[in-house]
Amino acid sequence: MSLNSPDQERIVELNEAQLAERPGDDAAHERLARALFALGHLEEAERHAADAVRLDPDEARYRELLAQVLAARGAHRDAAAEFARLAQRDPRQIAWTLAEASARLEGAELAASVEAARRAARLAPDNADAQLTLARGLTQVGDGPAALQAATRAADLRPGDPAPREALADALWLNDRPTAAFAVYRELAGGSARDAAARVTAKARTLYRQRSDGAGRAITSVGFLFTIALRRGWLRLK
């Protein structure tokens, strides 16, 4: 059950009082960090999560919380380092390795992201998230054949999910298969959530502009017209 803002604010008050009485209470720091995180007070949440880690460095829950706060704050490299420490303790917990890979990708540590994703994919080759994360990293580093292989595997493992389909389209584009890539973008643009639809529409627009003649490029110059034409299936790449 999720808590609303007044509940979280009450948690903050109670645990601040607890820490005033017992400054070394790591559990109170954790509870306070989680409440502040939920309220969007990221710098304060980071400070209390770091205090919990300092007081009990072996508690994985505290390090995971700190890594999540760091990632939310945009400190992706620091978040990746925390997730990596957790993954080293228990490599079987691939969620931490995948979180490390994603954070390194966000932090532009592309080679390190691919290496972490490969570790996860080796541990769980039938894990769609592992294949998807690997595909995204490989696409960023420009390894077209390997990216296509991973993206295809992710899409096969999770056929109803648009995220692997988008990764597949990105890999097809990288492998100089624009017609196939555009067809996937067109399909996703009409059926995805708003943010995802806007993202794949932008990709389709760029691809169409690159591969079209003057008339085709003219369509891409008017954003809302291109969006309508794309979603209604009027546009094709040869």
C-alpha positions as CSV (number, residue, x, y, z in Angstrom):
1,M,0.0,0.0,0.0
2,S,1.4,3.3,-1.0
3,L,1.5,6.3,1.4
4,N,0.3,9.8,0.5
5,S,2.2,13.0,1.2
6,P,0.8,13.7,4.7
7,D,1.7,10.1,5.7
8,Q,5.2,10.6,4.4
9,E,5.5,13.9,6.1
10,R,4.5,12.3,9.4
11,I,7.2,9.6,8.9
12,V,9.7,12.4,8.5
13,E,8.6,14.1,11.7
14,L,8.7,10.9,13.7
15,N,12.1,9.8,12.5
16,E,13.6,13.2,12.9
17,A,12.5,13.1,16.5
18,Q,13.9,9.6,16.8
19,L,17.3,10.7,15.5
20,A,17.3,13.7,17.9
21,E,17.1,11.2,20.7
22,R,19.3,8.5,19.1
23,P,21.6,10.0,16.5
24,G,23.2,6.7,15.5
25,D,20.0,4.9,14.6
26,D,20.6,3.6,11.1
27,A,17.1,2.3,10.6
28,A,15.7,5.7,11.4
29,H,18.0,7.2,8.8
30,E,16.7,4.7,6.3
31,R,13.0,5.4,7.1
32,L,13.7,9.1,6.9
33,A,15.5,8.7,3.5
34,R,12.6,6.7,2.0
35,A,10.0,9.2,3.1
36,L,12.1,12.1,1.8
37,F,12.7,10.2,-1.4
38,A,8.9,9.7,-1.9
39,L,8.4,13.4,-1.2
40,G,10.9,14.3,-3.9
41,H,13.5,15.8,-1.5
42,L,16.4,14.0,-3.2
43,E,19.4,15.8,-1.6
44,E,18.1,15.2,1.9
45,A,17.2,11.6,1.0
46,E,20.7,11.0,-0.3
47,R,22.2,12.4,2.9
48,H,20.2,10.2,5.2
49,A,20.6,7.1,3.0
50,A,24.4,7.8,3.0
51,D,24.2,8.0,6.8
52,A,22.5,4.6,7.0
53,V,25.2,3.1,4.8
54,R,27.9,4.7,6.9
55,L,26.4,3.3,10.1
56,D,25.9,-0.2,8.7
57,P,28.0,-0.7,5.5
58,D,27.0,-4.4,5.2
59,E,23.2,-3.8,4.9
60,A,22.3,-4.3,1.2
61,R,19.0,-2.6,1.6
62,Y,20.7,0.7,2.6
63,R,23.1,0.6,-0.4
64,E,20.3,-0.1,-2.8
65,L,18.3,2.8,-1.5
66,L,21.3,5.1,-1.8
67,A,21.9,3.9,-5.4
68,Q,18.2,4.5,-6.3
69,V,18.3,8.1,-4.8
70,L,21.6,8.8,-6.7
71,A,20.1,7.6,-10.0
72,A,17.0,9.7,-9.4
73,R,19.2,12.7,-8.7
74,G,21.1,12.2,-12.0
75,A,24.3,11.0,-10.3
76,H,24.4,8.0,-12.6
77,R,28.0,7.1,-12.2
78,D,27.8,7.1,-8.4
79,A,24.6,5.1,-8.6
80,A,26.4,2.6,-10.9
81,A,29.2,2.2,-8.4
82,E,26.8,1.4,-5.6
83,F,24.9,-1.1,-7.7
84,A,28.2,-2.7,-8.7
85,R,29.2,-3.1,-5.1
86,L,25.9,-4.9,-4.4
87,A,26.3,-7.1,-7.5
88,Q,29.8,-8.1,-6.5
89,R,28.4,-9.4,-3.2
90,D,25.8,-11.6,-4.8
91,P,26.2,-11.9,-8.6
92,R,23.1,-14.1,-8.7
93,Q,21.0,-11.1,-8.0
94,I,21.0,-9.9,-11.6
95,A,18.6,-7.0,-10.8
96,W,21.6,-5.2,-9.3
97,T,23.8,-5.9,-12.3
98,L,21.1,-4.7,-14.7
99,A,20.6,-1.5,-12.6
100,E,24.4,-1.0,-12.8
101,A,24.3,-1.4,-16.6
102,S,21.4,1.0,-16.9
103,A,23.1,3.6,-14.7
104,R,26.3,3.3,-16.6
105,L,24.5,3.8,-19.9
106,E,22.8,6.9,-18.5
107,G,26.2,8.1,-17.3
108,A,27.7,7.6,-20.7
109,E,30.0,4.8,-19.5
110,L,29.1,2.8,-22.6
111,A,31.7,0.0,-22.5
112,A,31.2,-0.6,-18.8
113,S,27.4,-0.7,-19.4
114,V,27.8,-3.3,-22.1
115,E,30.1,-5.4,-19.9
116,A,27.6,-5.3,-17.0
117,A,24.7,-6.2,-19.3
118,R,26.7,-9.1,-20.7
119,R,27.3,-10.5,-17.2
120,A,23.6,-10.4,-16.5
121,A,22.7,-12.0,-19.9
122,R,25.2,-14.8,-19.2
123,L,23.7,-15.5,-15.8
124,A,20.1,-15.4,-17.2
125,P,20.0,-15.7,-21.0
126,D,16.2,-16.0,-21.0
127,N,15.8,-12.8,-19.0
128,A,14.2,-10.2,-21.3
129,D,15.4,-7.3,-19.2
130,A,19.0,-8.5,-19.5
131,Q,18.7,-8.9,-23.3
132,L,17.0,-5.5,-23.6
133,T,19.6,-3.7,-21.5
134,L,22.4,-5.4,-23.5
135,A,20.7,-4.4,-26.8
136,R,20.5,-0.8,-25.8
137,G,24.1,-0.7,-24.7
138,L,25.4,-2.4,-27.9
139,T,23.4,0.0,-30.0
140,Q,25.0,2.9,-28.2
141,V,28.5,1.6,-28.8
142,G,27.6,0.8,-32.5
143,D,27.9,-3.0,-32.5
144,G,25.1,-3.5,-35.0
145,P,25.1,-7.3,-35.4
146,A,25.3,-8.0,-31.6
147,A,22.7,-5.3,-30.8
148,L,20.3,-6.9,-33.3
149,Q,20.8,-10.3,-31.9
150,A,20.1,-9.1,-28.3
151,A,17.1,-7.0,-29.3
152,T,15.6,-9.8,-31.3
153,R,16.0,-12.1,-28.3
154,A,14.4,-9.5,-26.0
155,A,11.4,-9.0,-28.4
156,D,10.9,-12.8,-28.7
157,L,11.0,-13.2,-24.9
158,R,8.5,-10.4,-24.3
159,P,6.4,-10.0,-27.5
160,G,3.8,-7.7,-26.1
161,D,6.2,-5.2,-24.7
162,P,6.9,-2.1,-26.8
163,A,10.3,-1.5,-25.2
164,P,12.0,-4.5,-26.9
165,R,10.3,-3.6,-30.1
166,E,11.8,-0.1,-30.0
167,A,15.2,-1.5,-29.2
168,L,14.8,-3.8,-32.2
169,A,13.9,-0.9,-34.5
170,D,17.0,1.0,-33.2
171,A,19.2,-2.1,-34.0
172,L,17.6,-2.5,-37.4
173,W,18.4,1.2,-38.2
174,L,22.0,0.7,-37.0
175,N,22.3,-2.4,-39.3
176,D,21.2,-0.3,-42.3
177,R,17.7,-1.8,-42.5
178,P,15.8,1.5,-42.5
179,T,12.6,0.1,-44.1
180,A,12.1,-2.5,-41.3
181,A,13.1,0.0,-38.6
182,F,10.6,2.6,-39.9
183,A,7.8,0.0,-40.0
184,V,8.4,-0.8,-36.3
185,Y,8.5,2.9,-35.3
186,R,5.3,3.5,-37.2
187,E,3.6,0.6,-35.4
188,L,4.8,1.8,-32.0
189,A,3.9,5.5,-32.6
190,G,0.2,4.7,-32.7
191,G,0.0,2.3,-29.8
192,S,2.4,3.5,-27.1
193,A,2.0,5.7,-24.1
194,R,2.4,9.4,-24.7
195,D,6.1,9.8,-23.8
196,A,7.1,6.6,-25.7
197,A,5.0,7.6,-28.7
198,A,6.7,11.0,-28.9
199,R,10.1,9.4,-28.7
200,V,9.6,6.8,-31.4
201,T,7.8,9.4,-33.6
202,A,10.9,11.6,-33.3
203,K,13.1,8.7,-34.3
204,A,10.8,7.9,-37.3
205,R,10.9,11.6,-38.3
206,T,14.7,11.6,-38.3
207,L,14.9,8.4,-40.3
208,Y,12.4,9.5,-42.8
209,R,14.2,12.8,-43.3
210,Q,17.5,11.0,-43.9
211,R,16.0,8.5,-46.5
212,S,13.5,10.6,-48.4
213,D,13.6,13.0,-51.4
214,G,12.6,16.6,-51.3
215,A,8.9,16.0,-51.0
216,G,9.4,13.5,-48.1
217,R,11.7,15.9,-46.3
218,A,9.1,18.6,-46.6
219,I,6.6,16.5,-44.7
220,T,9.0,16.1,-41.8
221,S,9.4,19.9,-41.6
222,V,5.8,20.2,-40.2
223,G,5.8,18.1,-37.0
224,F,2.1,17.7,-36.5
225,L,1.5,16.7,-40.1
226,F,4.2,14.1,-40.0
227,T,2.8,12.7,-36.8
228,I,-0.7,12.4,-38.3
229,A,0.6,10.8,-41.5
230,L,2.8,8.4,-39.6
231,R,0.1,7.2,-37.2
232,R,-2.4,6.8,-40.0
233,G,0.0,4.7,-42.0
234,W,0.4,7.0,-44.9
235,L,4.2,7.0,-44.9
236,R,6.4,4.3,-46.2
237,L,10.1,4.0,-46.8
238,K,11.3,2.2,-49.8
